[in-house]
Amino acid sequence: DVKVTQSSRYLVKRTGEKVFLECVQDMDHENMFWYRQDPGLGLRLIYFSYDVKMKEKGDIPEGYSVSREKKERFSLILESASTNQTSMYLCASSLLQAPSNEQFFGPGTRLTVL
Amino acid sequence: SQKIEQNSEALNIQEGKTATLTCNYTNYSPAYLQWYRQDPGRGPVFLLLIRENEKEKRKERLKVTFDTTLKQSLFHITASQPADSATYLCALDNTGGGNKLTFGTGTQLKVEL
């Protein structure tokens, strides 16, 4: 059974803390994505990666960075967490070339920044 | 800029009826469109993909249409069941490429007994 896992389901951090969100996929997918989901705004792409050590900015990269040192792992980093980064964070992966290009999502991490 | 609109109001229907959800887009010529289901507290799950040269796609009780002239996709669930209650998201391939998707905000469907 294909799987995308995220390190935490719930996380509470304080303003100014450095936060790491980890995502691991076991499907040997080239593409990996980080989204945040907020009520009324839907899923918004933060960063994505199509290969190890490669990354590209999505629609809302400000305040975030990413790391992809291994194919199966994609990390999202909040250098200095702020309250407006309280959100649901979703990781996804997909094949580089696929008939459907469907994305497989993890269960999400609900991050609260106090 | 690209814009995708889904009805933000929840859709309540009776069990056994057909549910129809709408996805409209502007400033966009997508090569394909996808539909996902999302349950509360979970990540979206892929349901169907339809390409620009396809008018209709079916999978069991699901049917998707794609009208590139109207810039609209309709998502139908026939013989709906309470277990179909969820939020349904449409997504279009992003003009930036790289297998990126742009998602709509989703429509919540509630199927009542």
Interface residues (C-beta under 8 A of the other chain):
Chain A: V4 N31 F33 Y35 G40 L41 G42 L43 R44 L45 F48 Y50 E56 G58 L90 A92 S94 L95 L96 S100 N101 E102 Q103 F104 F105 G106 P107 G108 R110
Chain B: S8 Y32 Q34 G41 R42 G43 P44 V45 F46 L49 L89 D93 N94 G98 N99 K100 L101 T102 F103 G104 T105 G106
